[in-house]
Amino acid sequence: MDLVTVTGLSKRYGGIVALSDAEFTARAGEVHALLGENGAGKSTFIQILSGAVSHDDGTILIDGKNFRPANPDDARARGIAAVFQELSLIPDLTVEENIWFRHEPMTAIRTVDRAAMRRQTLELLARYAFPPLRPDQELRRLTLAERQIVEIAKGLAKAPRILILDEATSALPAREAGWLLKLTRQLAGEGKLVIFISHRMAEVRAIADRLTIFRNGRTVAAHEANAVSDGEIVAQMIGRNLDRLYPERVPSATDRVALKVDNIASGSRLQGVSFAMREGEVLGVGGLQGHGQRELFQALFGTAKASGRIELWGKPTVIGNPRAALIGRDGIALVPEDRRGQGLLLTKSVRENLTLAVIKRFSDRGFLNSRKEAALVKEMVDFLRIKAETPDQLAGTLSGGNQQKVIFGKMLLTEARVLLLYDPTRGVDVGTKGEIFQLMRDLAAKGYAILFHSSDMPELVHVADRVLVMRNGRIAATLDGERITEENILGAAMLEVEAA
């Protein structure tokens, strides 16, 4: 008998149909991949299953018994835990306080038993061979990848029979992602059901037993994982054949230097980096995670203190904060790593998110020109094909891919021509990835200079004109042309090779 059986599941938000007669079945002891584009209904489905939202129509059976959770506690009581891509952690609490939040071990006088909490935390981390975490460290001091690992620990602390992993590898470096993939198979071997959502087909191939595909809120297919090709999966996800994920790499760089960096250093991880990026170039930044890539982007955008020299379009520039970076056409704009935490105001509309940083473009003597603002917003929504009911729809209600498009729109409206893209396709679907890659090449052809970091090595190989490989806070190698391969990037990141 199936552990989970879903029939006719539907959910509407006003005039928006998020799910329509969705079907899903899954067994205990399997890894079941749930696939689809951003906006296909996956997030709504798992929010319903985990008790975060209620459904309008349809039935859910767990072990053959009706299941209609009123809240996450109801789902927990039935053995369901979810690890969402967008984290549910509290920055001011420690690692262990986040893991056991609202379920802390208590003493006889109903105070938190901190000794028991520490013991249980260490036992949990040891049982599943977690990457190193300090239980007493405040969450705000952790990287995004470390916070994602805490979120996974929080899910496992509930001892679930059904664990939902929503893009849980998207923020993880390769080693930690490998650990999580191995863990999913371990959990399935223990008789648990793991519902696994990922836009990385290689991960699905590595661990999934079966897969279900959603499109436009409906279930369009269900397969044994080894019975269908990647091309068939993508076609069923997007409703058409994807001609190519990566656009043709047509050289567009000129001899003009857009950004020159000389011996820039920041904190303990960025030790002195120098390079020049040309107009019309897509310059990749690769290497193993934690070797200064994040710090480089933060230093260039002014969100971290740094020493060294920066030139923009041939002029020395001091960037002490983001305001100094966003100086119009000669400035720098950033697509950040954490779109919900750093890139968007989730409770504000698409319109407000797009225009907040460029309000001067449609104001005169303190008065806003709403007609000009509406024209700018419409132009960007149409250009990026942002799927929103109206420009006044809240950004937090958009799919992940459309949220990322809003951030790109924000960036483009600043008119800056040096663009910093930090893992811009993290957690977005294959169709939106293709759109982002094509946009990058189109912008380069128009004279933009793009510094591009990706945790997915094939993206660097297929999109970048050159790749800077970082190791221990420095540039270990510069690769171009046919030398840009996964083997060369990994070799330069791990081995003592001479920088070109």
N, C-alpha and C positions, 0 to 999 in steps of 0.2 A: 504494500500500500504506500502511496505517496505521502510524504511528511507534510507537504504544502500543496494545496489545490485551490486555485483561484479561478473563478468563472465570472464573466460579465462585469468586471470591475470598472467603474466609471467615477470620474471626479471632474467637477466643473468649478471654475473660479469666475463668477459673473458670466460674461459671454465667452470666456476662454475654456475650451475643452482640453483638459490635461490628460485624461484617460477616457477611453471609450471602448467598453466591452473587452477589456484586456483579459487574456487567459495565461495561466502559468501553472506548471506542476514541477515539483522537485522532490528528490528522495533524500533520506538520511544517508550519510556516508558518501556524498558526492560534492564536487565543486561545480556549481552551476553558474555559468557566465550569463549575465544579462547585458545585452548589447543594443546600441541604438545611438543615433545622433543626439547632440544636446537638444533638449526640447522634445524628445521622442516620448517622454512619459516615465522614464526610469526613476527619476528622483521622486516624482509623485508616488509611484508604486511603492518604493521602499519606505517613504514617509508614512504611507498608510499601514504597511506591514509592521513598522516599528512603533506605531501608535502616535506619531507626531501630528498627523492629520486624519480626519475621518473621511470615508468614502461615501458617495451618494447612492450608488447602486452596485449590485453584485454580491458575491459571497466569497468568503475566505474560510477554508477548512484547515485546521492544524490537527494532525492525527485523526482526521475524519470528523472532528468536532468544530462547530461553528465558532468563528473568531471575529470579533468586532471590537478592537481595543479603543477605549476612550482616551488613553494617554500612554506614554512610554512605560509607566509602571505596569499597566495591564500586559503590555508586550513582554516586559521582563519576566512577569509571572508565568508566561507561557514559554519562556526560554528563548526569547528573541532579543538580540542586541545588534545595534548598527554602528558602524564606524563611518561617519560621513566625511566626504572630501572637505567640506567647509566645517572647520573645527568647532566643537562645543565646549571648549575649555575656558578656564578663568585665569587670566594672566597673573593676578595677585596671589594665587594659591600655589603651593608647592606641587611637585610631581605627584607625590603620594596623596595629597589632599584632593587633587583633581581626579585621580584614579578611583577613589572611594567616595567622591562627593555625593552626599545624600544617602550613602550606604556605609558610613563609617562604623567600625567596631566600637561598641560603647561599653563603659564600665557599669558597675552595679548602680551607681548614682547618676547614670545617664549623661556622663561626660564622654568626650572622645577618648578612647583608649589608644594613645599614640604609640605605645610600645607594640600593641597588637597590630596596629595599622602598618608600622614599619616592618614587622615580621611578615605580615601577609603580602606586602609589596615586594619584599625581597624573594619570597617564595614564588610569587607569580612571575617575576622577571626571570628567575632561575629556571622555572618549569618550562618556559617557552624560549629559553636562550635568547632573551632580548638583547639588542645592542646596549652598550653601557648607558645607564641613566642614574643620576643621583636623586634618590627619593626626596631629599630635603631641599632641592634646588627650586627656586621660583620659576614658574613657567615663562615669565616674560624674558628671562635670560637665555632661553633656549632658541635654537634655530627653528625654522619652519619644519624641517625634516624631523628634528627631535620632538617637536610638538605633535607631529603626526604619529610618531611612535607611542607617545603618551596616550593619544586618542585610541590607538589599537589596544594598549594595556587596559584602558578604561572599559573597552568593550569586552575583553576577555575576563575582566574581574567579575563580570556578571554571570560567569559560568554558563554561557548560552548553549542551547542545542542548535540554534540557527544563528549564524553570524553573517551579517551583511557588511561587505567591504566595498565602499563607494569610492572608486578612484584612489584607494589607499596607497598605491605605489607612486602616484604622480608627483609627490613632493619628496620622494626618497632617493638618495643616491643609489648607484647600481648594487653595492654590497647589501645595503639594507633592504632594497627591493627584492633581491634574491632570497634574503632571509624570510621575508613575508611570503613569498611564493612557496617556499619550502614548508612554512608553517601552515599554509592552507591545506596542503596535502596531508600534513600530520593531523590536522583537525578532522579532515574527511576520514582518515584512517581510524580515528577514534569514534567514528559513527556520527559525527556532526554534519550538518548541512552548511556549506559556505556558499552564499550568493555573492558572486564576484563581478564587479563592474569595472571595466577598464577600456580605454581606447587604444591600448597597445596590443596589437594582434599577437605578437610573439608571446606575451604573458598568457593570453587566453589559450594559445596552443600548448603552452608548457604545462598547464595545470587543470584545464577544464575537462570534465567528463561529458557534460551536455551544455547546450546554450539555447537561449531564447532571445529573439530579436524583436524589438519594438520599433514602430515608425508611426509618427503622428498620433501617438496615444493608443495605438492598437498593436496587438500581437500579430506579426506577419509571418513568423516562422519559428520552429523549434527543431533542433537537430542533435544527434550525437555529434560531439565535437570533431571526430575524425571522419565524418561522413560528408563534409562540405568544404569547399575551397575558400581561401581568403577572398578571392574575387567575388564569389557568390555571396559571402557574408556581407561584404561592403555594398554590393548591389541591392541586397535586401534591406540594408540599413538606410540607404539614401534614396532608394526607389529608382536608381539609374546606375549605369555602369560608370565608374570613376575612371576617366581616361588616364589620368596620372596624378599622383599625389604631389610630386615635386615639379615645378615649372622648369622649362628650359633655362639653363644658366647662361644668359647672354651677357658678356662682359660690358660693363657700362662705366667703369671707373675712369676718371680723368687724372691728369697729373697734379691737380690742385689738392692740397692737403686741407681736409676739413677739421680734423682733430689731431693734435700732436700732444703726446703725454711723455713727460721726461721725469723718470725716477720718482713716480708717485708712490707714496707709502701711507698706510693707515693701520693703526693698531698692530697686533702681532701677526696677522695673517697676510697682509699686503706689504711686501718687503722692498719694493723698488721696481716698478714696471715702467717700461718705455716702449712706445710704438707710435706709428703714424697711420691714420686712416684717411683714405682719399674720398673726394666727392664721387658719388655714384657707386661706392663699394659696400658690399655686405661682408663685414669682418667678423668671423666667428670667434668665440672664446670657449675653449674646451678644457678638458682635464677632469680628474677625479674631484668630486664634491669636497668643499672645505679647504681648497687650496688658494683662496683669495678672489675667486670670481665675484662673489656677492659683494665683497668689500671694494673691489674695483668699481663696480657699478654705483655703489653708494657714494664713493669718493667723487666720481665724475658728476653725480647729480647733486652733491652738496648735502647729503643726509648723514655723512660721517666726516669727522675731521681728518684732514690729510695734509701731507707735505708733498713737495714736488712742484712741477711747473706744468701748466696746461695752456695750450694755444687753441683758439677756435678761429678757423678761417684766417690763420696767419697772425692773429692778435693775441698777446698774452692776456689771460683771463683768470680771475680769482673767483672760485665758486664755493662760497661758504655756506650756502643754503639753497634749496630748490628755487627760491625766488630769483636768485642770481643766475641760475641755469636757464630759467624761462624768460629769455629776453628777446622774444620774437624770432625772426628768420635766422639770426646768427647764434641762436641759443641751442640748448639741449633739452630734450623731453624724454620721459621714461615710461615704459610699460613695466610695472613692478612685478616681483615674484608672487606676492600674495594679493590677488585681485580684490578679494572681499575685504581684507584687512587694511590694505594700503592703497588700492586703486579706486575704490568706489565708496560713495555714501549710499548705503543700501536702502535707507529710509527716504532718500530723495529720488526724484523722478529721473528718467533718462535725460530729459531736457536740462535739468539742473546739473546733473553730473557732467554733461557735455560742455556746458558754458560757464560753469563757476570760475574756472581758472582764466577765462578770456573775456570777462565781463566788460572790459574796456573796449572790446571790438564792437560792441553795440550800445554803448552809452555815450552821452554827450552832455557835458556840464552837470553831471550827477543824475541825469535822467536816462532811463532805459528805453531803447527803441525796440519794443516788443516785436514789431514786424521784421526788423533786421535779425533779431534773435531767432525767430521762428524760421526764417529763411536759412540761416546757418545750420540750425538743427535738422531741418528737412534735407538739406544738401548732404549732411553727414550720414543721416539715417539711410537715405537712398543709396549713397555711395558704398557704404559698408554692408548694406542689406541687413540692417538690424531688425530683427523680428520683435516688434512691440505693438501692442494694440493701439496705443497712442504715445506720443512723446512724453505724456504725463504719467505713464505707467511707472511704478516704482522699480528702480534698478534691481532691488533684491528679489523681485518676482520673476526676473528673466532667467533663461537657461544659462549655464556656464559659458557656452560659446558666445551668446549674445552679450553677456556681461563683458567678456573680453573685447568684443567689438566696440562697446561703449568706451572702454579705456583707450583703444586705438583712436577712436574719434576724438576723445579729449586731447590726446597727444597731437593729432594732426591739426586741430583747431588752434593750437598754440603757434603754429606756423614754423616751429623750430625745424631746422634741416639736419641736425645731428640727432639721431634717434637711438636710444638705449633700450633694447628688447631683452628682458631677463626671463628666459623660459616662457615665451609668449604663447606656446601651444599646450602648456600644462593643463591636463584635464579637459581638453576640448576634443570634439569628435573629428573623425577623419575628413568629413566634408569641410568643416570650418578650418581645419589645419591647411587643407589645400588652398582655401581662400586667403589665409594669412600668408602663406608662402608666396602666392602670386602677388599679393599686395606688396610684400617686401621687394620683390624683383621690379614691380612697376614703380615703386617709390625710388629705388636705386636708379632706374632709367631716367627719372625726372631730376636727378642730381642730389637726392638725399644721401647721407652717409649713415650707415646702420651698423651699430655694434650689437652683436647677437649672441647671447648665451643660450645653450640648450643642454638639458641633462640627458637628452636622447641623441646619442652620437650620430645615427644615420641622418638626422636633420642637419647637423653641421656639415656632414659629408656632401649632401645633395644640394644645400642652399647657399653656403658661404663661398665667397671668392677666395678668401684666405682664412686660416684658422690659427689663432694664438693658443698654444697649449700651456696651461699654467701648472706649476708644481712648486709647492712650498712658498707660495706668495710671489713667485717670479715667473717670467716667461721662459719655459723650457725649450720650446721650439716654435717656429713659424712655418706652417705648411701651406703650399699653394699647388694649383694644378692637379696633376695626377698623384701628387704626394698626399693629398687629403683623403685618407682612408681611415677606417676604424682602427685598423692594426697600428698605423703610425700615430694616431692620436693617443691610443692607449699606451703604446710603447714610450712615447715622449712623456706621458703623465706618470709613468711608473719607473722608467729606467733613466739612467744618467746618460742622456744624449746631448749632443752639441746643438745649441739653438742656431737655426738658419738665419 
